[in-house]
Amino acid sequence: MKPVAPPPVQDTVSTLAAYNQGRDPERLALKYAKMRQSPFIFLRGACHLFYNAIPQVEALTRAPLAWACGDLHFENFGSYKGDNRLVYFDINDFDEAALAPCTWDLLRLLTSLQCGAADLKASAAQAQALSQACVSAYQQALQRGKALWVEGETASGVVAELFERLKDRRRVDFLNQRTVLHKNGRRQLKVDGQKALPVTDDERQRVSAFVQRYAAQQPKPGFYEVLDVARRIAGTGSLGLPRYAVLVEGKGSPDANVLLDLKMAQPSSLIPALNALGVKQPDWADEAQRIVGVQRRMQAVDHAFLAPVEFEGRPWVLKGLQPSEDRVDMAQGKANPEGLLATAQTLGRVLAWDQLRASGRSGSAAADALIAFAQQPHWPEAVLEAALQMVSVTQAQWQAFSASSLGR
């Protein structure tokens, strides 16, 4: 396989600056500061650069089309409560979702395992073993052709530890971490510069008015009575985009209030690379419909309160913030290599299950085509080799960015 050359230093920096132009300066500075910390965090914040440099090899260009998360890395898996009130483990971020070759999500996941080796306190050999275990589990799950899911009773490795931690979580503790309870029995969002920033009076009025309009269309409008609004700080790739945390009445104050996340939807950064490959996307009504539509197709059970909405003429995604929602912390497995290996296998299986679940929808390959592809030889080795190349590219991009003055 021909090595992929990283773009020139100036191209990396100028492309990053252009992509993030127009974002809130304060939160964009936070994004750049996070991205300087490690190649893995840089990978999370520069999805568009990743796909600009993807190797043009048959395993990546001729693979069957599948619905893709688009920004799949090991921290974009986690727990959530479904609309049936049960807790599941699945892919949990679909901002970059698109119709793409099925191996693209796998490539980015493998690259994250390799780039994140230092974060996981894993050697290069251990990271490679995790990658091989992930690919094998993905291939075997795709060959089986049956879409399953992960819940507490079926979890293993670090994922089982995550479910165990969730057992002790209570809504009141979740609210206490993010809100201040006043003597009058009403809660207000904490504004601490870490998870939330203050809004202007105008912003608060506009967001509150939107939520009221949304509530009027719901079976229980009183559930959405707005108590407070703040600008939300979360994620890496989306930092700097408009995003709000909204505290609503829920099932009653003070301990049954509910937090909502309202996030502006942007186009998928995979589209230029997919256009170059000739992969046509469905005609979604807007970007929020795309994000929510793909999430509902791929996840086994819908996320509670998940909805595409329109706010001030722009598409946004609304969802609930939950005590049971948490990311998988792969670093916890560093003291348990076998558990870490089991977790890598789980991630590979979940990806295959989600692709199978969404198969045959709006241009994606049917399950039979995915099964037939999984049975072919050689492509796993090609994807593993491509991941190693993308690690080198990402590290070079990170070094170029870290040495630049961008965001300083």
JOMO-V902903 format. One record per pair of residues at least 6 apart in sequence whose ideal C-beta (glycine too) atoms are under 6 Angstrom apart, sorted by the first residue. I is the first residue (numbers start at 0). J is the second residue. D is the distance in whole Angstrom. If there is no record, write none. Layout:
i;j;d
I;J;D
I;J;D
This chain:
i;j;d
0;56;6
0;384;5
3;52;6
3;54;5
3;388;5
3;392;5
5;392;5
5;395;4
5;396;6
8;399;4
11;396;5
11;399;5
12;403;5
12;405;5
16;405;6
18;47;5
19;27;6
22;239;3
23;239;5
26;238;5
26;239;4
27;239;4
28;406;6
29;238;6
30;44;6
30;238;4
30;239;6
31;406;3
33;40;5
33;235;6
34;40;6
34;41;5
34;44;4
35;401;5
38;114;5
38;393;5
38;394;5
38;397;4
39;114;4
39;115;4
39;118;5
41;397;4
42;114;5
42;393;5
43;72;6
43;235;4
44;235;4
44;236;5
46;70;5
46;95;6
46;236;6
46;268;5
47;268;4
48;396;6
50;269;5
50;272;4
52;392;5
54;385;5
54;388;6
56;381;6
58;102;6
58;378;4
58;381;4
58;382;5
59;100;6
59;102;5
62;100;4
62;101;5
62;102;4
63;101;5
63;364;4
63;368;5
63;369;6
63;372;5
64;98;5
64;363;5
64;364;5
65;101;4
65;354;4
65;363;5
66;293;5
66;296;6
66;297;6
66;357;4
66;363;5
67;97;6
67;99;4
67;103;6
67;104;5
68;90;5
68;93;6
68;96;6
68;104;6
69;95;3
69;96;5
69;97;5
69;267;6
69;269;5
70;95;4
71;104;4
71;107;5
71;108;5
72;111;3
73;111;5
73;329;5
74;326;5
75;92;4
76;90;6
76;327;5
76;346;6
77;91;5
77;325;6
77;326;4
77;327;6
78;86;6
78;88;5
78;161;6
78;323;6
78;325;5
79;91;6
79;302;5
79;324;5
80;86;5
80;303;5
80;321;5
80;323;5
81;87;6
81;300;3
82;301;5
82;303;5
83;300;6
86;323;5
87;148;6
87;150;6
87;300;6
88;149;4
88;158;5
89;298;5
90;353;6
93;290;5
93;293;5
93;294;4
94;290;6
95;267;5
95;268;6
95;269;6
96;290;6
96;293;4
97;267;4
97;269;4
98;280;6
98;362;5
99;269;6
99;273;6
101;354;6
102;382;5
104;350;6
105;137;6
105;382;6
106;382;6
106;385;6
106;386;6
109;130;5
109;386;4
110;386;5
110;389;4
110;390;6
112;126;6
112;129;5
112;130;5
113;126;5
113;390;4
114;390;6
114;393;6
116;126;4
119;329;5
119;330;6
119;333;6
120;333;4
129;343;4
130;383;6
132;340;5
132;343;5
132;344;5
133;343;4
133;346;6
133;347;4
134;379;5
136;344;4
136;347;4
136;348;5
137;347;4
137;350;6
137;351;5
138;373;5
138;379;6
140;348;4
140;351;4
141;351;4
141;369;6
141;373;4
142;373;4
142;374;6
144;366;5
144;370;4
146;352;5
146;355;4
146;356;4
147;352;5
148;299;4
151;162;4
154;162;5
155;341;4
156;338;4
156;341;3
156;342;4
157;327;6
157;331;5
157;332;5
157;338;6
157;342;4
158;342;6
158;345;5
161;327;6
165;323;5
168;322;4
170;322;5
171;254;5
173;322;4
174;256;6
177;189;6
178;186;4
178;188;6
178;189;6
179;187;5
179;189;6
180;186;5
180;253;6
184;253;5
185;252;6
186;253;5
186;256;6
187;227;5
188;195;6
188;227;5
188;229;4
188;246;5
190;197;5
190;229;6
194;232;6
195;229;4
195;244;6
196;230;4
198;228;5
198;229;6
198;230;6
203;228;5
206;228;5
206;243;5
207;225;4
209;310;5
210;223;6
210;225;5
214;220;4
214;223;4
223;247;5
224;248;4
225;247;6
226;246;4
227;246;4
228;243;6
228;245;5
229;244;5
231;242;5
231;243;6
231;244;4
240;263;5
241;263;5
242;262;5
243;261;4
244;258;6
245;259;4
245;261;6
246;256;6
246;258;6
247;257;5
249;255;5
249;256;5
249;257;4
258;320;4
259;319;6
260;318;5
260;320;5
261;315;6
261;317;5
262;316;5
263;315;5
264;286;4
264;287;4
264;290;6
264;314;4
264;315;6
264;316;6
266;286;6
281;361;4
283;289;4
285;314;4
286;314;5
287;307;4
287;314;4
287;315;6
287;316;5
288;307;5
290;316;5
291;305;6
291;307;4
295;301;6
296;357;4
296;360;6
297;353;4
297;356;6
297;357;5
302;318;6
303;319;5
304;318;5
304;319;4
305;318;5
306;317;5
308;315;5
308;317;5
332;338;5
332;339;3
332;342;6
355;366;6
358;365;6
358;366;4
358;369;6
359;365;4
